[in-house]
């Protein structure tokens, strides 16, 4: 039976990525969104404490990728009154992810004099990307508006000549988001340039350029969507993960098959699965176990011999 279905129009949360030069006003622009949970990686919010307090927002100052992930898990799965998640900027979190895995790899090669200058190669970058992608998956799973800022950097061509600008984060960060904006200053106003918008042809919500303001985002995207209450996402529980792992030991699922399951769910571990995804895995494994038990031959009952019997 074919699995494809006719697509339905879905109301999507505002998920956007913005970048611009240092000092342009990215921080003061994003904190205009009320009821925001702000992850400040450069202490840029220190100058706007009163504005943040009035808007009903809170701030966590950290650039530790593991700490950010833990906060996102709570925001995704527990009831709260926040509407928007802001990470300002993501650049420092990505840098921290690289530093984390550099320390791990250097520790594993302790005693090797060349470890301080060696390139750890593809295995190292695989760990960095895998770790950071775990954070990205949590961002997309959130039933909240998501605003990610990034530093801007120059792009150079042949003969080291500047040919343009781009964001300073992990390659492909912009691909995840429905909206990408570049911001700049014009006549003291913060102007957003629409770099990318996922939409049907002719149905784009944002103009090519517009003045950055919370009111404009509500106008273009829809106030009812932006201010909608966040609903908890049901994720895999510790009990479900334990059950799945025990069943895998019984059924003897090979690594290749397991990796295919994880890839299909776009996760790296069972812990990252949704409740619906892990339930399907458990149901499949339980059926396999039932099949094994059904075909297993019964052991013949051996009766003890009577005394004196030959």
Residue frames as qw, qx, qy, qz and C-alpha x, y, z in Angstrom:
[[0.000, 0.888, 0.460, 0.000, 0.00, 0.00, 0.00],
 [0.391, 0.510, -0.030, 0.766, 1.33, 3.45, -0.94],
 [0.429, -0.495, -0.504, 0.563, 1.99, 5.75, 2.01],
 [0.154, 0.087, 0.100, 0.979, 1.85, 9.19, 0.36],
 [0.025, 0.692, 0.667, -0.275, -1.02, 11.53, 1.32],
 [0.189, 0.771, 0.270, 0.545, -2.48, 14.75, -0.04],
 [0.374, 0.019, -0.397, 0.838, -0.71, 17.54, 1.91],
 [0.220, -0.827, -0.517, 0.000, -2.70, 19.70, 4.32],
 [0.146, 0.730, -0.119, 0.657, -2.16, 23.41, 4.96],
 [0.669, -0.437, -0.468, 0.379, -0.51, 23.73, 8.37],
 [0.135, -0.959, 0.028, -0.248, -0.17, 26.78, 10.58],
 [0.798, 0.094, -0.307, 0.510, 3.56, 26.97, 11.32],
 [0.467, -0.789, -0.110, 0.383, 5.32, 28.77, 14.11],
 [0.286, 0.933, -0.211, 0.062, 7.63, 31.65, 13.24],
 [0.846, -0.303, 0.222, 0.377, 11.10, 30.12, 12.82],
 [0.450, 0.877, -0.040, 0.161, 13.71, 32.58, 11.61],
 [0.767, -0.207, 0.058, 0.605, 17.44, 33.08, 11.33],
 [0.191, 0.977, 0.047, 0.087, 18.95, 36.59, 11.19],
 [0.745, -0.186, 0.038, 0.639, 22.48, 37.85, 10.72],
 [0.194, 0.945, 0.072, 0.255, 24.20, 41.20, 10.47],
 [0.484, 0.481, -0.405, 0.609, 27.40, 43.08, 11.38],
 [0.482, -0.347, -0.575, 0.564, 28.46, 43.62, 14.99],
 [0.106, -0.324, -0.253, 0.905, 26.74, 46.58, 16.64],
 [0.118, -0.235, -0.562, -0.784, 23.95, 46.83, 14.07],
 [0.456, -0.147, 0.278, -0.832, 21.24, 46.22, 16.69],
 [0.529, -0.052, -0.805, -0.262, 20.36, 42.53, 16.42],
 [0.253, -0.196, -0.815, 0.482, 19.91, 42.14, 20.17],
 [0.190, 0.269, 0.328, -0.886, 17.71, 45.18, 20.67],
 [0.482, 0.109, -0.476, -0.727, 15.70, 44.07, 17.64],
 [0.511, -0.106, -0.842, -0.139, 14.93, 40.54, 18.83],
 [0.161, -0.213, -0.748, 0.607, 14.11, 41.44, 22.44],
 [0.365, -0.015, -0.073, -0.928, 11.11, 43.40, 21.12],
 [0.608, -0.178, -0.694, -0.343, 9.29, 40.05, 21.08],
 [0.486, -0.499, 0.362, -0.619, 7.39, 39.74, 24.40],
 [0.882, -0.238, 0.316, -0.257, 7.29, 36.71, 26.70],
 [0.705, 0.553, -0.442, 0.041, 10.61, 35.51, 25.32],
 [0.850, -0.448, 0.197, 0.195, 13.05, 32.99, 26.76],
 [0.392, 0.870, -0.294, 0.052, 16.38, 34.54, 25.82],
 [0.892, -0.217, 0.097, 0.385, 19.62, 32.54, 25.69],
 [0.132, 0.972, -0.195, 0.006, 22.26, 35.28, 25.78],
 [0.936, 0.020, -0.013, 0.350, 25.68, 33.95, 24.74],
 [0.520, 0.376, -0.088, 0.762, 27.57, 37.27, 24.82],
 [0.274, -0.525, -0.489, 0.640, 25.95, 39.13, 27.74],
 [0.105, 0.267, 0.351, 0.891, 24.44, 41.55, 25.24],
 [0.341, -0.677, -0.569, -0.319, 21.21, 41.77, 27.25],
 [0.476, -0.359, -0.434, 0.676, 22.97, 43.44, 30.21],
 [0.086, -0.031, 0.065, 0.994, 22.17, 46.82, 28.67],
 [0.409, -0.220, -0.425, -0.777, 18.43, 46.18, 28.26],
 [0.132, -0.131, -0.904, 0.384, 17.34, 44.73, 31.62],
 [0.294, 0.304, 0.399, -0.813, 14.40, 47.12, 32.10],
 [0.536, 0.282, -0.385, -0.697, 13.00, 46.54, 28.59],
 [0.411, 0.073, -0.903, -0.101, 13.28, 42.77, 28.99],
 [0.005, 0.183, 0.800, -0.571, 11.56, 42.84, 32.38],
 [0.404, 0.315, 0.160, -0.844, 8.66, 44.95, 31.05],
 [0.568, 0.258, -0.537, -0.567, 8.08, 42.57, 28.14],
 [0.882, -0.208, 0.243, -0.347, 7.71, 39.56, 30.47],
 [0.803, 0.431, -0.402, 0.087, 10.89, 37.95, 29.19],
 [0.728, -0.621, 0.273, 0.096, 13.73, 36.19, 31.02],
 [0.439, 0.757, -0.485, 0.012, 17.42, 35.66, 30.28],
 [0.915, -0.298, 0.202, 0.184, 19.81, 32.73, 30.61],
 [0.208, 0.866, -0.443, -0.100, 23.42, 33.72, 30.02],
 [0.733, -0.273, 0.606, 0.142, 25.33, 30.71, 28.73],
 [0.486, 0.602, -0.477, -0.417, 27.11, 29.47, 25.63],
 [0.286, -0.257, 0.921, -0.059, 27.42, 25.85, 26.81],
 [0.467, 0.068, -0.635, -0.611, 25.78, 23.62, 24.19],
 [0.343, -0.200, -0.911, 0.114, 24.77, 20.96, 26.74],
 [0.017, 0.349, 0.547, -0.760, 23.13, 23.50, 29.02],
 [0.363, 0.235, -0.223, -0.874, 21.24, 25.04, 26.10],
 [0.431, -0.039, -0.829, -0.354, 19.98, 21.60, 25.07],
 [0.201, -0.293, -0.843, 0.404, 18.69, 20.87, 28.57],
 [0.177, 0.354, 0.268, -0.878, 16.79, 24.18, 28.62],
 [0.417, 0.170, -0.497, -0.742, 15.26, 23.46, 25.21],
 [0.331, -0.149, -0.930, -0.061, 14.08, 20.02, 26.38],
 [0.035, -0.397, -0.672, 0.624, 12.26, 21.62, 29.32],
 [0.269, 0.363, -0.049, -0.891, 10.74, 24.33, 27.09],
 [0.386, 0.101, -0.723, -0.563, 9.60, 21.66, 24.63],
 [0.440, -0.191, -0.876, -0.050, 8.02, 19.27, 27.12],
 [0.213, -0.421, -0.670, 0.573, 6.74, 21.33, 30.07],
 [0.025, 0.852, 0.483, 0.201, 3.95, 23.90, 30.39],
 [0.385, -0.336, -0.114, 0.852, 5.13, 27.52, 30.49],
 [0.212, 0.848, 0.364, -0.322, 4.03, 31.02, 29.51],
 [0.193, -0.541, 0.425, 0.700, 6.80, 31.87, 27.02],
 [0.691, 0.630, 0.226, -0.273, 5.99, 32.42, 23.34],
 [0.595, 0.757, -0.257, 0.083, 9.41, 32.92, 21.74],
 [0.834, -0.367, 0.163, 0.379, 12.84, 31.31, 22.11],
 [0.338, 0.915, -0.206, 0.072, 15.79, 33.55, 21.25],
 [0.832, -0.274, 0.120, 0.468, 19.44, 32.50, 21.00],
 [0.274, 0.946, -0.015, 0.172, 21.64, 35.56, 20.57],
 [0.608, 0.485, -0.420, -0.468, 23.98, 34.75, 18.91],
 [0.992, -0.002, 0.084, -0.090, 24.20, 31.07, 17.92],
 [0.541, 0.687, -0.434, 0.219, 27.80, 31.66, 16.78],
 [0.158, -0.605, 0.660, -0.415, 29.14, 31.24, 20.32],
 [0.845, -0.129, 0.408, -0.321, 27.20, 28.02, 20.93],
 [0.893, 0.437, -0.105, 0.031, 28.68, 26.51, 17.77],
 [0.294, 0.700, -0.548, 0.350, 32.16, 27.62, 18.82],
 [0.507, -0.466, 0.586, -0.427, 31.60, 26.04, 22.24],
 [0.962, 0.111, 0.163, -0.190, 30.57, 22.76, 20.57],
 [0.707, 0.577, -0.346, 0.219, 33.88, 22.70, 18.70],
 [0.034, -0.654, 0.595, -0.466, 35.82, 23.49, 21.89],
 [0.793, -0.279, 0.380, -0.386, 34.00, 20.72, 23.77],
 [0.976, 0.207, 0.073, 0.003, 34.98, 18.06, 21.24],
 [0.453, 0.703, -0.440, 0.328, 38.51, 19.43, 20.89],
 [0.356, -0.586, 0.587, -0.429, 39.00, 18.89, 24.64],
 [0.917, -0.063, 0.313, -0.241, 37.59, 15.35, 24.38],
 [0.867, 0.465, -0.119, 0.134, 39.85, 14.43, 21.46],
 [0.212, 0.736, -0.508, 0.393, 42.92, 16.02, 23.05],
 [0.609, -0.468, 0.518, -0.378, 42.27, 14.05, 26.24],
 [0.969, 0.118, 0.195, -0.100, 42.05, 10.82, 24.24],
 [0.768, 0.512, -0.166, 0.348, 45.44, 11.56, 22.64],
 [0.384, -0.884, 0.249, -0.097, 47.12, 12.72, 25.87],
 [0.721, -0.415, 0.475, 0.288, 50.83, 12.01, 25.73],
 [0.671, 0.441, 0.399, 0.443, 50.99, 12.40, 21.97],
 [0.321, -0.444, 0.035, 0.836, 53.24, 15.41, 21.38],
 [0.063, 0.103, 0.540, 0.833, 51.59, 16.14, 18.03],
 [0.033, -0.600, -0.797, 0.052, 48.05, 16.25, 19.50],
 [0.069, -0.679, -0.245, 0.689, 48.17, 20.03, 20.02],
 [0.134, 0.512, -0.362, -0.767, 48.69, 20.71, 16.33],
 [0.155, 0.061, 0.925, 0.341, 47.03, 17.74, 14.69],
 [0.522, 0.019, -0.234, -0.820, 43.85, 17.84, 12.63],
 [0.477, -0.052, 0.800, -0.360, 41.43, 15.35, 14.20],
 [0.040, 0.034, -0.840, -0.539, 39.80, 14.81, 10.82],
 [0.442, -0.252, -0.537, -0.673, 36.35, 13.61, 9.78],
 [0.506, -0.383, -0.755, 0.164, 35.57, 11.74, 13.01],
 [0.207, -0.276, -0.372, 0.862, 36.04, 14.95, 14.99],
 [0.230, 0.042, -0.202, -0.951, 33.84, 17.01, 12.68],
 [0.465, -0.282, -0.759, -0.357, 31.25, 14.24, 12.70],
 [0.389, -0.422, -0.681, 0.455, 30.98, 14.54, 16.48],
 [0.045, -0.230, -0.126, 0.964, 30.77, 18.34, 16.34],
 [0.341, -0.059, -0.457, -0.819, 28.05, 18.31, 13.69],
 [0.471, -0.326, -0.812, -0.112, 26.12, 15.50, 15.38],
 [0.284, -0.382, -0.574, 0.666, 26.14, 17.33, 18.72],
 [0.085, 0.229, -0.009, -0.970, 25.07, 20.62, 17.17],
 [0.367, -0.140, -0.654, -0.646, 22.38, 18.99, 15.03],
 [0.331, -0.404, -0.821, 0.230, 20.84, 17.62, 18.22],
 [0.049, -0.424, -0.310, 0.850, 20.34, 21.22, 19.32],
 [0.220, 0.120, -0.417, -0.874, 18.89, 22.14, 15.92],
 [0.334, -0.286, -0.854, -0.277, 16.33, 19.31, 16.11],
 [0.215, -0.495, -0.665, 0.516, 15.15, 20.60, 19.48],
 [0.053, 0.309, -0.024, -0.949, 14.72, 24.08, 18.02],
 [0.336, -0.025, -0.616, -0.712, 12.48, 22.75, 15.28],
 [0.349, -0.337, -0.874, 0.023, 10.50, 20.59, 17.73],
 [0.060, -0.267, -0.475, 0.836, 9.60, 23.56, 19.96],
 [0.048, 0.719, 0.649, 0.245, 6.00, 24.76, 19.74],
 [0.229, -0.792, -0.128, 0.550, 7.33, 28.31, 20.04],
 [0.446, 0.886, -0.103, 0.069, 8.54, 31.09, 17.80],
 [0.810, -0.296, 0.147, 0.484, 12.29, 30.63, 17.33],
 [0.294, 0.946, -0.112, 0.079, 14.65, 33.50, 16.58],
 [0.837, -0.238, 0.134, 0.473, 18.33, 32.72, 16.06],
 [0.187, 0.962, -0.171, -0.102, 20.88, 35.46, 15.50],
 [0.882, -0.004, 0.137, 0.451, 24.37, 35.09, 14.09],
 [0.240, -0.674, 0.262, 0.648, 27.43, 37.20, 13.51],
 [0.686, 0.720, 0.059, -0.085, 28.16, 38.22, 9.94],
 [0.570, -0.456, 0.463, 0.503, 31.40, 37.50, 8.11],
 [0.357, 0.688, -0.340, -0.532, 32.89, 38.43, 4.76],
 [0.890, 0.188, 0.405, 0.089, 33.12, 35.98, 1.87],
 [0.055, -0.729, 0.475, 0.490, 36.25, 36.08, -0.29],
 [0.880, 0.457, 0.094, -0.085, 36.86, 34.85, -3.82],
 [0.834, 0.247, 0.020, 0.493, 39.96, 34.57, -5.97],
 [0.396, 0.455, -0.167, 0.780, 42.93, 36.77, -5.10],
 [0.299, -0.364, -0.624, 0.624, 41.37, 37.27, -1.64],
 [0.137, -0.183, -0.164, -0.959, 38.88, 39.78, -3.01],
 [0.288, 0.229, 0.688, -0.626, 35.67, 40.28, -1.03],
 [0.153, -0.154, -0.733, -0.645, 32.62, 39.02, -2.95],
 [0.524, -0.508, -0.402, -0.553, 29.92, 39.28, -0.31],
 [0.241, -0.372, 0.639, -0.628, 28.81, 38.51, 3.25],
 [0.675, -0.213, -0.658, -0.256, 27.21, 35.56, 5.04],
 [0.685, -0.655, 0.063, -0.311, 26.45, 34.29, 8.55],
 [0.212, 0.538, -0.761, 0.294, 29.14, 33.02, 10.93],
 [0.728, -0.226, 0.490, -0.424, 27.83, 29.66, 12.20],
 [0.531, -0.081, 0.827, 0.168, 27.69, 26.02, 11.12],
 [0.181, 0.170, -0.617, -0.747, 27.23, 25.60, 7.40],
 [0.302, -0.296, -0.839, -0.342, 23.59, 24.88, 6.61],
 [0.037, -0.310, -0.638, 0.704, 22.20, 26.65, 9.69],
 [0.315, 0.263, -0.057, -0.910, 20.08, 28.86, 7.44],
 [0.348, -0.009, -0.808, -0.475, 18.64, 25.85, 5.59],
 [0.150, -0.280, -0.897, 0.308, 16.69, 24.72, 8.68],
 [0.087, 0.476, 0.436, -0.759, 14.65, 27.88, 8.94],
 [0.378, 0.678, 0.618, 0.126, 11.66, 29.04, 6.91],
 [0.138, 0.977, 0.096, 0.135, 12.82, 32.65, 7.09],
 [0.692, -0.176, -0.010, 0.700, 16.29, 34.18, 6.81],
 [0.097, 0.977, 0.154, 0.106, 16.87, 37.91, 7.19],
 [0.603, 0.087, -0.132, 0.782, 19.96, 40.08, 6.92],
 [0.186, -0.916, -0.331, 0.128, 19.79, 43.27, 8.98],
 [0.501, 0.187, 0.013, 0.845, 21.51, 46.62, 8.46],
 [0.112, -0.664, -0.353, 0.649, 21.20, 50.24, 9.55],
 [0.259, 0.445, 0.440, 0.736, 19.67, 52.85, 7.26],
 [0.144, -0.556, -0.059, -0.816, 19.04, 56.38, 8.53],
 [0.221, -0.317, 0.641, -0.663, 19.06, 55.16, 12.16],
 [0.840, -0.019, 0.125, -0.528, 16.44, 52.47, 11.42],
 [0.398, -0.251, 0.879, 0.080, 17.05, 48.73, 11.60],
 [0.661, 0.397, -0.254, -0.585, 16.16, 47.34, 8.17],
 [0.667, -0.102, 0.738, -0.013, 15.54, 43.66, 7.46],
 [0.424, 0.454, -0.557, -0.551, 16.30, 42.26, 4.02],
 [0.896, 0.017, 0.336, -0.291, 14.48, 39.04, 3.18],
 [0.006, -0.524, 0.803, 0.283, 17.12, 36.54, 2.06],
 [0.235, -0.044, -0.941, -0.237, 14.85, 33.48, 2.11],
 [0.543, 0.009, 0.405, -0.736, 11.19, 32.74, 2.70],
 [0.055, 0.093, 0.976, 0.187, 9.61, 29.32, 2.23],
 [0.438, 0.437, 0.395, -0.679, 6.22, 29.97, 0.67],
 [0.596, 0.489, 0.613, 0.171, 4.12, 29.15, -2.36],
 [0.336, 0.128, 0.328, 0.873, 4.99, 31.26, -5.41],
 [0.129, -0.496, -0.321, -0.796, 3.26, 34.60, -5.14],
 [0.614, -0.661, -0.368, -0.225, 2.20, 34.03, -1.51],
 [0.531, 0.100, -0.443, 0.716, 5.22, 35.40, 0.33],
 [0.354, -0.804, -0.462, 0.116, 4.32, 37.22, 3.55],
 [0.424, -0.689, 0.026, 0.587, 7.35, 39.49, 3.85],
 [0.450, 0.890, -0.046, -0.055, 8.46, 42.28, 1.49],
 [0.764, 0.411, -0.238, 0.437, 11.99, 42.39, 0.10],
 [0.323, 0.171, -0.430, 0.826, 12.89, 45.05, 2.69],
 [0.412, -0.746, -0.389, -0.351, 11.04, 46.36, 5.74],
 [0.114, -0.640, 0.446, -0.615, 11.64, 48.22, 8.99],
 [0.480, -0.072, -0.842, 0.237, 12.34, 45.74, 11.76],
 [0.348, -0.282, 0.364, -0.817, 9.68, 45.94, 14.46],
 [0.201, 0.117, 0.935, -0.267, 7.53, 43.54, 16.45],
 [0.489, 0.506, 0.315, -0.636, 4.44, 45.22, 15.03],
 [0.462, 0.527, -0.494, -0.513, 5.60, 44.52, 11.46],
 [0.089, 0.169, -0.981, -0.033, 6.20, 40.85, 12.22],
 [0.329, 0.330, 0.753, -0.465, 2.69, 40.58, 13.65],
 [0.481, 0.585, -0.007, -0.653, 1.33, 42.37, 10.60],
 [0.420, 0.487, -0.656, -0.395, 3.13, 40.22, 8.01],
 [0.220, 0.149, -0.963, 0.032, 3.11, 36.83, 9.71],
 [0.580, -0.470, -0.529, -0.403, -0.02, 37.03, 11.83],
 [0.214, -0.534, 0.483, -0.660, -0.36, 38.21, 15.43],
 [0.868, -0.238, 0.104, -0.422, -2.54, 35.23, 16.36],
 [0.919, 0.188, -0.297, 0.176, 0.26, 32.82, 15.35],
 [0.375, 0.509, -0.462, 0.621, 3.10, 34.75, 17.00],
 [0.290, -0.409, 0.462, -0.731, 1.23, 35.21, 20.29],
 [0.844, -0.149, -0.391, -0.336, -0.26, 31.71, 20.36],
 [0.642, -0.587, 0.436, -0.229, 0.25, 29.75, 23.59],
 [0.302, 0.471, -0.826, -0.066, 3.00, 27.13, 23.46],
 [0.919, -0.182, 0.007, -0.349, 1.87, 23.53, 23.89],
 [0.471, -0.534, 0.701, 0.039, 4.13, 20.84, 25.40],
 [0.654, 0.400, -0.573, -0.289, 5.55, 18.25, 23.00],
 [0.903, -0.303, 0.258, -0.162, 5.35, 14.62, 24.13],
 [0.315, 0.661, -0.681, -0.021, 8.86, 13.15, 24.00],
 [0.785, 0.016, -0.618, 0.047, 10.16, 9.65, 24.66],
 [0.601, -0.725, 0.189, -0.279, 10.20, 8.85, 28.38],
 [0.078, -0.595, 0.791, -0.117, 13.08, 7.21, 30.24],
 [0.678, -0.015, 0.684, -0.270, 10.89, 4.12, 30.73],
 [0.789, 0.569, 0.108, -0.205, 10.17, 3.88, 26.99],
 [0.338, 0.759, -0.556, -0.001, 13.85, 4.21, 26.11],
 [0.334, -0.407, 0.825, -0.206, 14.75, 1.48, 28.62],
 [0.782, 0.227, 0.506, -0.284, 12.00, -0.78, 27.24],
 [0.684, 0.696, -0.154, -0.157, 13.20, -0.28, 23.64],
 [0.131, 0.693, -0.705, 0.073, 16.81, -1.05, 24.55],
 [0.526, -0.210, 0.786, -0.248, 15.84, -4.25, 26.40],
 [0.811, 0.419, 0.318, -0.257, 13.73, -5.42, 23.46],
 [0.495, 0.761, -0.404, -0.113, 16.60, -4.77, 21.05],
 [0.172, -0.519, 0.828, -0.121, 18.82, -7.08, 23.12],
 [0.676, 0.093, 0.683, -0.259, 16.19, -9.83, 22.86],
 [0.734, 0.625, 0.192, -0.185, 15.46, -9.39, 19.14],
 [0.650, -0.259, 0.415, 0.582, 19.15, -8.85, 18.27],
 [0.436, 0.883, 0.173, -0.022, 18.68, -5.85, 15.96],
 [0.735, 0.069, 0.100, 0.667, 21.92, -5.15, 14.07],
 [0.246, -0.527, -0.058, 0.812, 23.57, -1.72, 14.08],
 [0.077, 0.056, 0.552, 0.828, 22.78, -1.05, 10.42],
 [0.213, -0.583, -0.721, -0.307, 19.03, -1.52, 10.97],
 [0.356, -0.688, -0.430, 0.464, 19.10, 0.53, 14.17],
 [0.240, -0.333, 0.162, 0.897, 20.89, 3.39, 12.40],
 [0.035, -0.304, -0.656, -0.689, 18.26, 3.33, 9.66],
 [0.289, -0.706, -0.646, 0.022, 15.51, 3.70, 12.25],
 [0.347, -0.623, -0.183, 0.677, 17.28, 6.64, 13.87],
 [0.183, -0.098, 0.412, 0.887, 17.94, 8.29, 10.50],
 [0.102, -0.503, -0.719, -0.470, 14.29, 7.93, 9.50],
 [0.345, -0.793, -0.478, 0.154, 13.24, 9.65, 12.74],
 [0.298, 0.757, -0.105, 0.571, 15.98, 12.29, 12.18],
 [0.563, -0.774, 0.221, -0.187, 17.51, 11.61, 15.60],
 [0.374, 0.560, -0.719, 0.174, 20.72, 10.12, 16.93],
 [0.048, 0.072, -0.906, 0.415, 19.36, 8.36, 20.02],
 [0.261, -0.515, -0.804, -0.142, 16.05, 6.98, 21.31],
 [0.234, -0.525, -0.451, 0.683, 16.03, 9.80, 23.89],
 [0.025, 0.268, -0.195, -0.943, 15.57, 12.34, 21.08],
 [0.101, -0.301, -0.826, -0.466, 12.51, 10.59, 19.64],
 [0.461, -0.255, 0.020, -0.850, 8.97, 11.85, 20.11],
 [0.540, -0.079, 0.702, -0.458, 6.54, 9.80, 22.14],
 [0.818, 0.411, 0.077, -0.395, 4.82, 8.68, 18.93],
 [0.535, 0.608, -0.583, -0.060, 8.09, 7.58, 17.31],
 [0.054, -0.385, 0.870, -0.303, 9.34, 5.55, 20.29],
 [0.696, 0.079, 0.501, -0.508, 5.91, 3.91, 20.67],
 [0.804, 0.484, -0.191, -0.289, 6.09, 2.63, 17.07],
 [0.321, 0.547, -0.762, 0.135, 9.59, 1.22, 17.72],
 [0.340, -0.219, 0.791, -0.459, 8.42, -0.58, 20.87],
 [0.795, 0.245, 0.271, -0.484, 5.31, -2.01, 19.16],
 [0.695, 0.542, -0.444, -0.160, 7.43, -3.32, 16.27],
 [0.163, 0.462, -0.828, 0.272, 9.95, -4.94, 18.64],
 [0.537, -0.096, 0.646, -0.534, 7.23, -6.47, 20.81],
 [0.855, 0.350, -0.007, -0.382, 5.71, -8.12, 17.73],
 [0.528, 0.549, -0.647, 0.047, 9.13, -9.50, 16.86],
 [0.158, -0.344, 0.814, -0.441, 9.54, -10.89, 20.37],
 [0.746, 0.098, 0.392, -0.530, 6.08, -12.49, 20.20],
 [0.794, 0.473, -0.300, -0.235, 7.08, -14.15, 16.92],
 [0.270, 0.506, -0.789, 0.222, 10.26, -15.54, 18.45],
 [0.409, -0.172, 0.729, -0.522, 8.37, -16.98, 21.40],
 [0.809, 0.252, 0.137, -0.513, 5.69, -18.48, 19.10],
 [0.795, 0.457, -0.387, -0.099, 8.15, -20.44, 16.97],
 [0.036, -0.573, 0.766, -0.288, 10.49, -21.49, 19.80],
 [0.699, -0.072, -0.690, -0.173, 10.20, -25.28, 20.24],
 [0.669, -0.616, 0.162, -0.382, 9.06, -26.51, 23.62],
 [0.088, 0.487, -0.848, 0.189, 11.61, -28.45, 25.65],
 [0.722, -0.167, -0.638, -0.210, 10.66, -32.07, 26.29],
 [0.580, -0.639, 0.267, -0.430, 9.72, -32.71, 29.83],
 [0.510, 0.302, -0.782, 0.194, 12.22, -35.09, 31.45],
 [0.772, -0.522, -0.070, -0.357, 10.69, -37.19, 34.19],
 [0.168, -0.621, 0.731, -0.229, 12.93, -38.42, 36.99],
 [0.631, 0.090, -0.758, -0.136, 13.58, -42.15, 36.97],
 [0.787, -0.524, 0.015, -0.326, 12.16, -44.26, 39.77],
 [0.291, -0.614, 0.724, -0.119, 14.53, -45.97, 42.13],
 [0.627, -0.079, 0.775, -0.018, 15.49, -49.39, 40.89],
 [0.710, 0.652, 0.178, -0.197, 14.46, -48.68, 37.28],
 [0.725, -0.067, 0.413, 0.547, 16.91, -49.73, 34.57]]
